[in-house]
């Protein structure tokens, strides 16, 4: 009969064993939530700035490069927020 496995693996870590929850889980969850709130606030500010610029832009067939760049920044930040929300 094989001996019982040591709860700590060869490196002394229990991170792969589901019986031992990650001791930093709650701390990491709180940090993710803080970052998510901070990023959401930043996303709101970027969206407001984009709206203001769009309202100031005359009706033309081409959008200004600054509008396009702001929209890209908003998209990038939204993807970061989505990733944080999935890990929370």
Steps between C-alpha positions, in 0.01 A plus 500: 500500500651839400567751778274800540624799301649783694253796503788726404657419166873493437522880492314533831198659328140393538374721216400206277307317771128592498475409869710802589350829379731778391574710810531814284167449323302758697781754477532453122122523462495832688786636290322396179183674616693819579662494157165428335342804669796722412494384137122549481542859621769557240278346232222742593734798473627385161147449375401849617802650322414310183141623515612861549739477204235334285252775586753766402585333171323642199306267278756370255558175322818421696551475878800670652800290594465601866146357508623173355785480752267573792263231379790253479610591855144441621489163326832394654391604849165325458682177414715535813189549712341195339805291586498622860130426532553146377771430757298647787 
